[in-house]
Amino acid sequence: MIAKTFFGFEETLAKELQLLGAMNVQQGVRMVSFVGDKGFMYKANLALRTALKVLKPIKQFAVYNEANLYKGIQSIDWSEYLGVNQSFVIDATVFSDHFNNSLFVSLKSKDAIVDQFRNKHGKRPNIDKDFPDLRINIHIQKDMCSVSLDSSGASLHHRGYRTATNIAPINEVLAAGMLLMSGWEGRTDFMDPMCGSGTLLTEAAMIACNIPANINRKEFAFERWNDWDADLYDKIEESLLKKVKEFHYTIKGFDKAPSAVMKARDNVRNANLEDYIDIQEANFFDTKKETEGPLHMVFNPPYGERLDINLERFYREIGDTLKQGYPGTEAWFITGNVEALKYVGLRPSRKIKLFNGKLESRFVKYELYEGSKKGKYITK
């Protein structure tokens, strides 16, 4: 199988797969391939935090022109996966000199499938872009075409808990990836000082309690497959829920906008995590650390892309607030404005290239020491 992810999270996703028990885990670009059975496919969809899709490849063939493509798609017995009264949709991605249009590839592939059914049964399955019974993924890289079944359906960042969002909400998979990359395991207090609609807080609590990432989702694509095994799925879900654990620290969020605080609280309630997460209306720049011991902070400050702010003053205030008010803190944040980092006035101990949507960003870490530098704490 293949799990797709964002650029920069391949190693994080590979580790997740290994911990879940996947075999033969291999990193690629924006994807990780692995081996597992049907039960593991259910488990991967339910539990992976940094995967966007889980694909099950069914055929690979060389392709140089539209005739090869048509013939290759027709060489698959589609009645194994699809009934004549069911519906399907095709997602195509193309990186090839032979094809320059993914829509053309989708249409040609659709023709091959439809013609096969017409020839055999005299009628054909329909196309349904919104709620298909089968979602087919076609990936052409140079001279190779890979055909896969999409076991996830809607992207796995649709966790099912977020109904309310703000101006620039962070993608749930990006949020979870940042948290895992920052080393967050739920062994200290946690804070998001600019929490927006609460995505980082919710993902942090789910990691801390070992709650499966997609437990609140309404549906996965594999539930419409011909070989769907509801009993097996229930067993997998039950075994994952048995591994949920208690969390004995605090998770706190601030936002200065009352509307954001309300939305964040709604989303936390939807995820059934209100016992773990406390959200307050406050301007981070007026706050100080309230807890003893180490604090893990991860946040997504505005970039100036969609919010009108004075970047120089804003990033300087981030640095000043961290320096003066948050000793003993490991602070991470993501920014799409690399120039603005110089105004923070602190030297980052790590700087990682990520993408927030299409925006190239940096995920940076600042270590704020308790008293002298000698007394610094390091989270292992």
CORZISUL-V174926 format. One record per backbone hydrogen bond with DSSP energy under -0.5 kcal/mol. NH is the residue of the N-H (numbers start at 1). CO is the residue of the C=O. If there is no record, write none. Layout:
nh->NH co->CO
nh->NH co->CO
This chain:
nh->2 co->55
nh->3 co->32
nh->4 co->2
nh->4 co->53
nh->5 co->30
nh->9 co->6
nh->13 co->9
nh->14 co->10
nh->15 co->11
nh->16 co->12
nh->17 co->13
nh->18 co->14
nh->19 co->15
nh->20 co->16
nh->21 co->17
nh->21 co->18
nh->22 co->17
nh->23 co->35
nh->26 co->33
nh->28 co->31
nh->30 co->28
nh->32 co->3
nh->33 co->26
nh->34 co->1
nh->35 co->23
nh->41 co->37
nh->42 co->38
nh->43 co->39
nh->44 co->40
nh->45 co->41
nh->46 co->42
nh->47 co->43
nh->48 co->44
nh->52 co->4
nh->53 co->4
nh->55 co->2
nh->56 co->149
nh->57 co->55
nh->58 co->147
nh->59 co->147
nh->61 co->145
nh->63 co->143
nh->69 co->65
nh->70 co->66
nh->71 co->67
nh->72 co->68
nh->73 co->69
nh->74 co->70
nh->75 co->71
nh->76 co->73
nh->78 co->76
nh->80 co->77
nh->81 co->78
nh->82 co->78
nh->86 co->83
nh->88 co->126
nh->89 co->134
nh->91 co->136
nh->92 co->90
nh->93 co->138
nh->95 co->140
nh->96 co->99
nh->105 co->101
nh->106 co->102
nh->107 co->103
nh->108 co->104
nh->109 co->105
nh->110 co->106
nh->111 co->107
nh->112 co->108
nh->113 co->109
nh->114 co->110
nh->115 co->111
nh->116 co->112
nh->117 co->113
nh->118 co->114
nh->119 co->115
nh->120 co->116
nh->121 co->117
nh->122 co->117
nh->122 co->118
nh->123 co->117
nh->126 co->86
nh->128 co->88
nh->133 co->87
nh->134 co->87
nh->136 co->89
nh->136 co->134
nh->137 co->148
nh->138 co->91
nh->138 co->136
nh->139 co->146
nh->140 co->93
nh->141 co->139
nh->141 co->144
nh->142 co->95
nh->142 co->140
nh->144 co->141
nh->145 co->61
nh->146 co->139
nh->146 co->144
nh->147 co->59
nh->148 co->137
nh->148 co->146
nh->149 co->56
nh->150 co->135
nh->151 co->54
nh->151 co->149
nh->152 co->54
nh->154 co->152
nh->156 co->52
nh->158 co->155
nh->159 co->157
nh->163 co->161
nh->169 co->166
nh->175 co->171
nh->176 co->172
nh->177 co->173
nh->178 co->174
nh->179 co->175
nh->180 co->176
nh->181 co->177
nh->182 co->178
nh->183 co->180
nh->184 co->179
nh->189 co->294
nh->190 co->250
nh->191 co->296
nh->192 co->252
nh->195 co->192
nh->195 co->254
nh->198 co->195
nh->202 co->198
nh->203 co->199
nh->204 co->200
nh->205 co->201
nh->206 co->202
nh->207 co->203
nh->208 co->204
nh->209 co->205
nh->210 co->207
nh->211 co->206
nh->213 co->47
nh->214 co->46
nh->215 co->212
nh->217 co->214
nh->221 co->152
nh->222 co->151
nh->223 co->220
nh->224 co->221
nh->225 co->222
nh->228 co->225
nh->230 co->228
nh->233 co->229
nh->234 co->230
nh->235 co->231
nh->236 co->232
nh->237 co->233
nh->238 co->234
nh->239 co->235
nh->240 co->236
nh->241 co->237
nh->242 co->238
nh->243 co->240
nh->244 co->241
nh->245 co->209
nh->251 co->276
nh->252 co->190
nh->253 co->278
nh->254 co->192
nh->255 co->280
nh->258 co->256
nh->261 co->257
nh->262 co->258
nh->263 co->259
nh->264 co->260
nh->265 co->261
nh->266 co->262
nh->267 co->263
nh->268 co->264
nh->269 co->265
nh->270 co->266
nh->271 co->267
nh->272 co->269
nh->273 co->268
nh->276 co->273
nh->277 co->273
nh->278 co->251
nh->280 co->253
nh->282 co->255
nh->282 co->280
nh->284 co->282
nh->286 co->283
nh->287 co->284
nh->289 co->325
nh->295 co->328
nh->296 co->189
nh->297 co->295
nh->297 co->330
nh->298 co->191
nh->299 co->332
nh->309 co->307
nh->311 co->309
nh->314 co->310
nh->315 co->311
nh->316 co->312
nh->317 co->313
nh->318 co->314
nh->319 co->315
nh->320 co->316
nh->321 co->317
nh->322 co->318
nh->323 co->319
nh->324 co->320
nh->325 co->321
nh->326 co->322
nh->328 co->368
nh->329 co->326
nh->329 co->368
nh->330 co->295
nh->331 co->329
nh->331 co->366
nh->332 co->297
nh->333 co->364
nh->334 co->299
nh->335 co->362
nh->338 co->336
nh->340 co->337
nh->341 co->337
nh->341 co->338
nh->342 co->339
nh->343 co->340
nh->344 co->341
nh->348 co->346
nh->349 co->365
nh->350 co->365
nh->352 co->363
nh->354 co->361
nh->355 co->7
nh->356 co->359
nh->357 co->355
nh->359 co->356
nh->360 co->358
nh->361 co->354
nh->362 co->335
nh->363 co->352
nh->364 co->333
nh->364 co->362
nh->365 co->350
nh->366 co->331
nh->368 co->329
nh->368 co->366
nh->369 co->367
nh->371 co->369
nh->375 co->372
nh->376 co->373
nh->380 co->378
